Each structure stands twice: as C-alpha cells, then as structure tokens.
Amino acid sequence: MDGIESNRQPCTKKLKKEALGFGDDRISELPDDIIFTILSFLPLEDVVSTSLLSPRWLDLWKHSPYLEFFDTDDLYRIKSDTEHASWDVGTCKHVKMVNSVLESHQALFLKHFRLNFYVNKSAQSVVTKWLGFVWSRQVESLNMNFRCYNVKHAVMLEDLLGQMRPMKYLQNLSLIMMKVSGEDISLFLKNCPFLRKLRIAHSFLTSDVHISGATLALENLWIIGCSFMESVVINIFAPNVFMVCVDARPGKLRFKNVPRLADARLRITGPTYTMDHFTSTLSCLTSQLHRLTLDGRDTDKLLAKGFPQLPNLKELSVELTCLLPVTHVISACPRLHCFIFMVGQDRVAKKFEEFPGLDLELGEAFAFQGFLGEVSVHVTVDFSGKIAGGGDVNNCWCHLEVMKIECVSSPKGVLRRAVRGDDGGGEQAPTLAAR
C-alpha cells in the first residue's frame, strides 16, 4: 500500500486541466482559414482585441478576409434635421474605427467588406478613401448601408466612383440608404463582370436604371423600398437573372430578354397602379414564372377578373388587406400548389372582422386557426363547395395543396399553416404548425 501511495501525484488544478484537454492552446493550433471563419462571427472590436492573446495572434486579425463595421445602437431610429446637421465626421467613433483598421489591414483578398452605420454627405471624402481601399483589394462581397433616411443629407454614390477600378472578384453588391443614379449602377455592372447579386434598397434613384447586357452574369436583383424621381424607369434586360424583387410603379417597370426569370416579387406602389399596368409588366413573363409575390397595400385590385394567365406558376403570395374572391386567380394558375396570404400584424384584428367568409358555415372545410402576434385568427376555406364571394370551386381548386396565412410584421414571423392532403380517401383533417 505504501508503494502505491508513493506513486500517486498531487491532484493540482493544472493536472486537472491537462486531463480535460485544457492544458494546451488548441485554438491557436488551428489553420488560419478556420480561425478567420471563427473570427467572422465576432464584432470587429473583439477581433482586433485578439491581438493581446499571444504572439501568434498579434497580427492575425490584420489578415482576416472579413471586415464588418456595424453599429448596433439606434438601428431603426430616424434622426431629426438638427441631428443630421450637427453630426461631425471628425468625432464619429465608427469613422475613426474604420480609418484605424484600414490603415493596418494587410489582406489582399476580402470575402466580405461591410459598412453599416450612420454616415451623411459631409463624409463624402472619407467614404471615397474607404472605397479606394476596396478598389485595391480583391473583394467578393461589398455592402454599404449608411442609415441616412433623409435624402437631403444622404451620401451621393456618384461622387465616390471617380477612381473606380475593375472588380473582377465582386459577386455580391448591396447599396442601402444613399443617392444612386442609373449611371452609377451601369458603372458597377461594367466593372464587375462576375456580379451575381445586386441589391439597392431604401435609396433615392435619380435617373433611369438599365440592368442590361448580353454577357451580364447577374442572377439576383433587388431594387426595393426606394424613392424615385417621377420619371425614373427601371429597365431589366438581363439573360441570366432568375429572381427579381423590385418596386413596381405605374408604367415604370419593363422586362425584356429575361428567359431564366422564374421568381418575381413586385412591391406595388401607389393607388394609381391598375390591372393594365400589372398585365403589361408581366406580358413577357407569363409562361415562365414559377413563383410570384405581390406586396403592398394596393394589391387587392389585382386579385380580380382579368388576372393574367400564368400557366406554370406554382406559388403565389399576396399581401392581404381584405378577403376577396380569388376564384379568378386560381383559375388563371392551373399549376398553383401554394397560396400564401401575408397579413400585417398592425391591422390583423380590424381586417379579419371585415372578412365575409368568417360568418359562413362551410361544413367539412379547410381551416386556419391560431394566433398571429397577439390576435386570435380563424379563417375557413372550403375546397369542396363555395368560397367567400361565391362561385363553384370544385374544378379550379383541385390542384391547390397548401395555403398559408403569414404574419409578415411579427418579430418571429409567426406562421400558422394548414395542409390539404388527398390520399384517395377524401379530405384529411388539417394540421396546424407554428414557426
């Protein structure tokens, strides 16, 4: 026993850590690519502070291919005119942070360069310097969101592109909350031959937009939530585009030579938008669309007689303000499998009280029930007889498999779903699921 006791070592904290695998710095032994991926999930301030960990980490952050400058404060607060005027580029901590990091950063290849904090036009020269850094690197994704809701104070993209160089590596470009001209967009398309995704959101467009070119690689296009000069037209002539999400203004959206376009999301703007505008916009897309989303408060007028024939449409989503007869829509889309009604949470209670279908006794029916936000909802649709507004739906509804009611403004995207199943034995009981 004495011999056994003499061979035992004291159980120290150090030995316990080593036994658990904590004795060595395992993270520092990882390849740089894996460490960079881990660092990409951290705020940039924390990434820079890793230089204090050990000599191995001293300059590691300077070679990270991810540069993301993001202000988490006041994400949705709109500044007053006084705040716009008093904002000082020289004292802004985020501007100082960007300047400091770019002076030290050494990586030639950047997977993602992102600016997401408030900047106004008084910082034009500083932003030009930042873009000079971008032009000198091989950047794969560029995202600029300057959070300036006031067009009088917004950064003008045109003034930033004087020294622009070809960006052969750029695949993803996002421009948010700035003044953008059609010429600016064309310049990017010309200098970025492999650009796959272009997103322009909540910006002010000052001239006609031409998304065009026989060799254009663009596949995914967003021009959404923007303000326009009245005469501005969006022209989309892009052979490789397969998804668009765009503001649809009366007579101001035109498609041509888009043979791959299968997914269109249109934000209907303005009470003057009519069925004629809608059918004209879709005239060259009717046989190729598989998915269509209609967003905006004025979509109701489009869900009526005259809805264009879309023979290959499989999914249709519409913003719902009142329950209208949709037999015309279903009849025009013989391959429709999924019909989604998007409901704004702020008007759920009021609008559902107006639904004529809620008072109908439909017998064995297809039903939605549950909560959208804090509002109790129960909507019933009968696949075997009549639907709100009348009309025999036996034939035109037989192909529909899924309907959803989606609360689009709920923070967690609350969704209640019922699925129509047909196993040859008649209707199955609807199932409810929450996301």
C-alpha positions as CSV (number, residue, x, y, z in Angstrom):
1,M,0.0,0.0,0.0
2,D,2.8,2.4,0.8
3,G,4.3,1.7,-2.7
4,I,1.0,2.5,-4.3
5,E,0.5,5.7,-2.3
6,S,4.1,6.8,-3.1
7,N,3.3,6.6,-6.9
8,R,0.3,8.9,-6.7
9,Q,0.8,12.5,-7.8
10,P,-0.9,15.5,-6.1
11,C,-4.2,16.4,-7.9
12,T,-3.5,20.0,-8.8
13,K,-5.6,22.4,-10.9
14,K,-3.0,22.2,-13.6
15,L,-3.2,18.5,-13.8
16,K,-7.0,18.6,-13.9
17,K,-6.9,21.0,-16.8
18,E,-4.4,18.9,-18.7
19,A,-6.6,15.7,-18.1
20,L,-9.6,17.6,-19.6
21,G,-7.6,18.8,-22.6
22,F,-7.3,22.4,-21.4
23,G,-3.5,22.4,-20.9
24,D,-2.7,23.5,-24.5
25,D,-3.9,26.3,-26.6
26,R,-5.7,24.2,-29.1
27,I,-7.4,27.1,-31.0
28,S,-4.0,28.7,-31.9
29,E,-3.1,25.3,-33.5
30,L,-5.9,25.6,-36.0
31,P,-5.2,26.7,-39.6
32,D,-5.6,30.4,-40.3
33,D,-8.7,29.8,-42.5
34,I,-10.6,28.1,-39.7
35,I,-9.6,30.9,-37.2
36,F,-10.7,33.5,-39.7
37,T,-14.1,31.8,-40.0
38,I,-14.5,31.8,-36.2
39,L,-13.5,35.5,-36.0
40,S,-16.0,36.4,-38.7
41,F,-18.8,35.8,-36.1
42,L,-17.3,38.3,-33.7
43,P,-17.7,42.1,-33.6
44,L,-14.7,43.8,-35.2
45,E,-13.6,45.4,-31.9
46,D,-13.3,41.9,-30.4
47,V,-11.5,40.6,-33.4
48,V,-8.9,43.4,-33.1
49,S,-8.5,42.7,-29.4
50,T,-7.4,39.1,-30.0
51,S,-4.0,40.6,-30.8
52,L,-3.5,40.6,-27.0
53,L,-3.9,36.8,-26.6
54,S,-0.4,35.7,-27.7
55,P,2.4,36.5,-30.2
56,R,0.6,34.0,-32.6
57,W,-2.4,36.3,-32.6
58,L,-0.6,39.7,-32.7
59,D,-1.1,40.3,-36.4
60,L,-3.6,37.6,-37.3
61,W,-6.6,40.0,-37.4
62,K,-4.8,42.1,-40.0
63,H,-5.1,39.3,-42.5
64,S,-8.7,38.4,-41.8
65,P,-10.8,38.3,-45.0
66,Y,-13.9,39.6,-43.2
67,L,-14.2,43.4,-42.4
68,E,-17.6,44.3,-41.0
69,F,-18.2,47.6,-39.3
70,F,-21.6,47.6,-37.7
71,D,-23.3,50.0,-35.2
72,T,-25.8,48.1,-33.0
73,D,-27.2,51.3,-31.5
74,D,-30.3,53.1,-32.8
75,L,-30.8,50.7,-35.6
76,Y,-34.3,52.0,-36.5
77,R,-34.3,55.5,-35.0
78,I,-34.7,58.2,-37.6
79,K,-32.6,61.3,-36.9
80,S,-34.0,64.8,-36.8
81,D,-32.8,67.6,-39.1
82,T,-30.9,69.0,-36.2
83,E,-29.1,65.7,-35.6
84,H,-28.2,65.4,-39.4
85,A,-26.8,68.9,-39.4
86,S,-24.8,68.5,-36.1
87,W,-23.3,65.1,-37.0
88,D,-19.5,65.5,-37.1
89,V,-17.4,63.1,-39.2
90,G,-14.3,64.1,-37.3
91,T,-15.7,62.9,-33.9
92,C,-17.7,59.8,-35.1
93,K,-16.3,56.8,-33.3
94,H,-17.3,54.5,-36.2
95,V,-15.4,56.6,-38.7
96,K,-12.3,56.6,-36.5
97,M,-12.6,52.8,-36.2
98,V,-12.8,52.2,-40.0
99,N,-9.8,54.6,-40.6
100,S,-7.7,52.9,-37.9
101,V,-8.4,49.3,-39.2
102,L,-7.9,50.1,-42.9
103,E,-4.5,51.7,-42.1
104,S,-3.3,48.4,-40.6
105,H,-5.1,45.8,-42.6
106,Q,-3.0,43.8,-45.0
107,A,-5.1,41.1,-46.6
108,L,-5.4,41.4,-50.4
109,F,-8.5,39.1,-50.6
110,L,-11.7,40.1,-48.7
111,K,-14.7,37.8,-48.7
112,H,-16.9,40.5,-47.1
113,F,-16.5,44.2,-46.6
114,R,-19.4,45.8,-44.8
115,L,-20.2,49.3,-43.6
116,N,-23.4,49.6,-41.6
117,F,-23.6,52.7,-39.5
118,Y,-24.8,56.3,-39.9
119,V,-22.9,58.5,-42.3
120,N,-24.1,61.6,-44.2
121,K,-22.9,63.6,-47.2
122,S,-20.4,65.5,-45.0
123,A,-18.3,62.3,-45.0
124,Q,-18.0,62.1,-48.8
125,S,-14.3,62.4,-48.9
126,V,-13.8,59.9,-46.1
127,V,-16.0,57.3,-47.8
128,T,-14.1,57.9,-51.1
129,K,-10.9,56.9,-49.2
130,W,-12.6,53.8,-47.9
131,L,-13.7,52.8,-51.4
132,G,-10.1,53.4,-52.6
133,F,-9.1,50.7,-50.1
134,V,-11.8,48.4,-51.6
135,W,-10.7,49.1,-55.2
136,S,-7.2,48.0,-54.2
137,R,-8.4,44.6,-52.8
138,Q,-10.0,41.5,-54.3
139,V,-13.4,41.9,-52.7
140,E,-16.1,39.2,-53.1
141,S,-19.0,41.0,-51.3
142,L,-19.4,44.7,-50.7
143,N,-22.2,46.0,-48.5
144,M,-22.7,49.7,-47.8
145,N,-25.6,50.9,-45.6
146,F,-25.3,54.4,-44.4
147,R,-28.6,54.6,-42.5
148,C,-29.5,58.1,-43.6
149,Y,-33.2,58.3,-44.2
150,N,-33.1,62.0,-45.2
151,V,-32.4,62.4,-48.9
152,K,-31.1,65.9,-48.4
153,H,-28.3,64.6,-46.2
154,A,-27.6,61.2,-48.0
155,V,-24.3,60.2,-49.4
156,M,-24.1,60.6,-53.2
157,L,-22.7,57.5,-54.8
158,E,-21.8,59.3,-58.0
159,D,-19.2,61.4,-56.1
160,L,-17.5,58.2,-54.8
161,L,-16.8,56.4,-58.1
162,G,-14.3,58.7,-59.8
163,Q,-11.4,56.4,-59.1
164,M,-13.3,53.1,-59.5
165,R,-11.3,50.2,-60.8
166,P,-12.4,46.9,-62.3
167,M,-13.6,44.5,-59.6
168,K,-13.3,41.0,-61.1
169,Y,-13.9,39.2,-57.9
170,L,-17.1,41.0,-56.8
171,Q,-20.1,38.8,-56.7
172,N,-22.4,40.5,-54.2
173,L,-23.1,44.3,-54.0
174,S,-25.6,46.0,-51.7
175,L,-26.2,49.7,-51.6
176,I,-28.6,51.0,-49.0
177,M,-29.8,54.5,-48.0
178,M,-27.8,56.7,-50.4
179,K,-28.4,58.6,-53.6
180,V,-27.9,56.4,-56.6
181,S,-28.2,57.2,-60.3
182,G,-28.7,54.8,-63.2
183,E,-25.2,55.7,-64.4
184,D,-23.7,54.6,-61.1
185,I,-25.4,51.2,-61.4
186,S,-24.2,50.8,-65.0
187,L,-20.7,51.6,-64.0
188,F,-20.7,48.9,-61.4
189,L,-22.2,46.4,-63.9
190,K,-19.5,47.3,-66.4
191,N,-16.6,47.0,-63.9
192,C,-17.9,43.9,-62.1
193,P,-18.2,41.2,-64.8
194,F,-19.0,38.4,-62.3
195,L,-21.5,40.2,-60.2
196,R,-24.2,37.7,-59.2
197,K,-26.4,39.6,-56.8
198,L,-27.2,43.3,-56.8
199,R,-29.3,44.9,-54.0
200,I,-30.4,48.5,-53.9
201,A,-32.7,49.3,-51.0
202,H,-34.2,52.3,-49.3
203,S,-32.2,54.6,-51.6
204,F,-33.1,57.6,-53.8
205,L,-32.9,56.8,-57.5
206,T,-32.2,59.9,-59.6
207,S,-32.3,58.6,-63.2
208,D,-33.4,55.7,-65.3
209,V,-31.9,52.3,-64.4
210,H,-30.7,49.9,-67.1
211,I,-29.9,46.4,-66.0
212,S,-28.8,45.2,-69.4
213,G,-26.1,43.4,-71.3
214,A,-25.9,40.2,-73.3
215,T,-23.0,38.9,-71.2
216,L,-24.3,40.1,-67.8
217,A,-23.7,37.5,-65.2
218,L,-26.3,39.0,-62.8
219,E,-28.7,36.4,-61.4
220,N,-30.4,38.0,-58.4
221,L,-31.7,41.6,-58.5
222,W,-33.3,43.7,-55.7
223,I,-34.4,47.3,-56.2
224,I,-36.8,47.6,-53.3
225,G,-38.2,50.3,-50.9
226,C,-36.7,53.1,-52.9
227,S,-37.8,56.6,-53.6
228,F,-37.8,57.8,-57.2
229,M,-37.8,60.9,-59.3
230,E,-41.2,60.8,-61.0
231,S,-39.9,60.0,-64.5
232,V,-37.4,57.2,-63.5
233,V,-37.9,53.9,-65.3
234,I,-36.4,50.5,-64.4
235,N,-35.4,48.5,-67.4
236,I,-34.4,44.9,-66.9
237,F,-32.8,43.2,-70.0
238,A,-30.7,40.5,-68.3
239,P,-30.5,37.0,-69.8
240,N,-29.2,35.3,-66.6
241,V,-31.5,36.8,-64.0
242,F,-33.7,34.2,-62.3
243,M,-35.0,36.3,-59.3
244,V,-36.1,39.9,-59.1
245,C,-37.5,41.9,-56.2
246,V,-38.5,45.3,-57.4
247,D,-40.7,48.3,-56.8
248,A,-43.5,48.3,-59.4
249,R,-44.7,51.8,-60.3
250,P,-47.3,52.5,-62.9
251,G,-45.6,52.1,-66.3
252,K,-42.1,52.4,-64.9
253,L,-41.0,48.7,-64.8
254,R,-40.1,46.9,-68.0
255,F,-38.7,43.4,-68.7
256,K,-37.1,42.2,-71.9
257,N,-34.9,39.2,-72.7
258,V,-35.1,37.6,-69.3
259,P,-35.6,33.9,-70.3
260,R,-34.4,32.5,-66.9
261,L,-36.6,34.7,-64.7
262,A,-38.8,32.4,-62.7
263,D,-39.2,34.2,-59.3
264,A,-40.7,37.7,-59.3
265,R,-41.5,39.8,-56.2
266,L,-43.3,43.0,-57.0
267,R,-43.9,45.8,-54.5
268,I,-47.0,47.5,-55.8
269,T,-46.7,51.3,-55.1
270,G,-49.3,53.9,-55.5
271,P,-53.1,53.8,-55.7
272,T,-52.9,54.6,-59.4
273,Y,-51.4,51.1,-60.2
274,T,-54.0,49.2,-62.2
275,M,-54.6,45.7,-63.6
276,D,-53.5,47.1,-67.0
277,H,-50.1,48.1,-65.5
278,F,-49.8,44.7,-63.9
279,T,-50.6,42.7,-67.0
280,S,-48.3,44.9,-69.1
281,T,-45.4,44.3,-66.7
282,L,-45.8,40.6,-66.8
283,S,-46.5,40.3,-70.5
284,C,-43.2,38.6,-71.4
285,L,-43.1,36.5,-68.2
286,T,-46.5,34.8,-68.1
287,S,-45.3,31.3,-69.3
288,Q,-42.1,31.2,-67.3
289,L,-42.9,32.4,-63.7
290,H,-42.9,29.7,-61.0
291,R,-43.2,32.0,-58.0
292,L,-44.9,35.4,-57.7
293,T,-45.1,37.7,-54.7
294,L,-47.3,40.8,-54.7
295,D,-46.6,43.1,-51.8
296,G,-48.1,46.5,-50.9
297,R,-51.4,47.9,-49.7
298,D,-52.8,48.2,-53.2
299,T,-52.6,44.5,-54.3
300,D,-56.3,43.8,-53.7
301,K,-57.4,45.3,-57.0
302,L,-55.1,42.8,-58.9
303,L,-56.9,39.7,-57.4
304,A,-59.9,40.0,-59.7
305,K,-61.2,39.3,-63.1
306,G,-58.5,40.0,-65.7
307,F,-55.7,38.4,-63.6
308,P,-53.2,37.3,-66.2
309,Q,-52.9,33.6,-67.2
310,L,-49.8,32.1,-65.5
311,P,-49.8,28.5,-66.6
312,N,-46.7,27.4,-64.8
313,L,-47.0,29.4,-61.6
314,K,-46.6,27.1,-58.5
315,E,-46.5,29.6,-55.6
316,L,-48.4,32.9,-55.2
317,S,-48.0,35.2,-52.2
318,V,-50.1,38.3,-51.7
319,E,-50.4,41.0,-49.0
320,L,-53.8,40.7,-47.5
321,T,-56.0,43.6,-46.5
322,C,-59.4,42.0,-47.0
323,L,-60.7,38.6,-48.1
324,L,-61.6,38.9,-51.8
325,P,-63.0,36.3,-54.2
326,V,-59.9,34.6,-55.6
327,T,-61.5,32.1,-58.0
328,H,-60.3,34.2,-60.9
329,V,-56.7,34.0,-59.6
330,I,-56.8,30.2,-59.0
331,S,-58.4,29.6,-62.4
332,A,-55.6,31.6,-64.1
333,C,-52.9,29.5,-62.4
334,P,-53.7,25.8,-63.2
335,R,-50.5,24.5,-61.6
336,L,-50.6,26.6,-58.4
337,H,-49.7,24.4,-55.4
338,C,-49.2,27.0,-52.7
339,F,-51.2,30.2,-52.0
340,I,-49.8,32.5,-49.2
341,F,-51.7,35.4,-47.7
342,M,-49.4,37.8,-45.9
343,V,-51.0,39.7,-43.1
344,G,-49.7,42.9,-41.5
345,Q,-49.9,42.5,-37.7
346,D,-50.9,46.1,-37.1
347,R,-54.2,45.6,-39.0
348,V,-55.0,41.9,-38.4
349,A,-57.7,42.5,-35.8
350,K,-59.6,45.2,-37.8
351,K,-59.4,43.4,-41.2
352,F,-60.3,40.0,-40.0
353,E,-63.5,41.4,-38.6
354,E,-64.4,42.5,-42.1
355,F,-63.9,39.1,-43.7
356,P,-67.3,37.9,-45.1
357,G,-66.1,34.3,-45.1
358,L,-65.8,34.1,-41.3
359,D,-69.6,34.1,-40.9
360,L,-70.1,31.2,-43.4
361,E,-70.9,27.6,-42.2
362,L,-69.0,25.5,-44.6
363,G,-69.2,22.1,-43.1
364,E,-66.1,20.0,-43.7
365,A,-63.6,22.6,-44.6
366,F,-60.0,23.6,-44.8
367,A,-59.2,25.8,-41.8
368,F,-56.6,28.1,-40.3
369,Q,-56.7,28.9,-36.6
370,G,-54.3,30.1,-34.0
371,F,-52.5,33.4,-33.1
372,L,-50.9,36.0,-35.3
373,G,-48.9,38.0,-32.8
374,E,-51.4,38.6,-30.1
375,V,-54.5,38.4,-32.3
376,S,-56.7,35.2,-32.5
377,V,-57.4,34.2,-36.1
378,H,-59.7,31.6,-37.5
379,V,-60.1,31.5,-41.3
380,T,-62.0,28.8,-43.1
381,V,-61.8,27.9,-46.8
382,D,-63.9,25.2,-48.4
383,F,-62.3,23.2,-51.1
384,S,-65.4,21.2,-52.0
385,G,-68.1,23.8,-52.3
386,K,-68.3,27.6,-52.1
387,I,-65.7,30.2,-51.1
388,A,-66.3,33.7,-49.8
389,G,-67.7,35.7,-52.7
390,G,-69.4,32.8,-54.3
391,G,-68.6,30.6,-57.3
392,D,-68.2,26.9,-57.8
393,V,-64.6,25.9,-57.0
394,N,-64.6,22.2,-57.5
395,N,-62.6,22.3,-60.6
396,C,-60.3,25.4,-60.2
397,W,-59.2,24.4,-56.6
398,C,-58.5,20.8,-57.1
399,H,-54.7,21.3,-57.8
400,L,-54.1,23.5,-54.7
401,E,-52.2,21.7,-52.0
402,V,-51.0,24.3,-49.4
403,M,-52.4,27.5,-48.1
404,K,-50.7,29.7,-45.5
405,I,-51.5,32.8,-43.6
406,E,-48.4,34.6,-42.6
407,C,-48.0,37.5,-40.2
408,V,-45.3,39.4,-42.0
409,S,-44.6,42.0,-39.3
410,S,-44.4,39.7,-36.4
411,P,-40.8,39.7,-34.9
412,K,-40.6,36.0,-35.1
413,G,-42.5,35.6,-38.3
414,V,-45.4,33.7,-36.7
415,L,-46.9,31.4,-39.1
416,R,-50.0,29.2,-39.0
417,R,-50.3,26.5,-41.7
418,A,-52.8,24.0,-42.8
419,V,-52.1,21.5,-45.4
420,R,-54.7,19.9,-47.6
421,G,-54.0,16.2,-48.1
422,D,-55.7,13.9,-50.5
423,D,-54.8,10.2,-50.3
424,G,-57.7,9.0,-52.3
425,G,-59.9,8.7,-49.2
426,G,-61.2,12.2,-49.1
427,E,-60.1,15.2,-47.1
428,Q,-57.7,14.8,-44.2
429,A,-58.0,16.8,-41.0
430,P,-56.0,19.9,-41.3
431,T,-52.7,20.0,-39.4
432,L,-51.5,23.2,-37.7
433,A,-47.8,24.1,-37.4
434,A,-46.1,27.1,-35.8
435,R,-42.8,28.5,-36.9
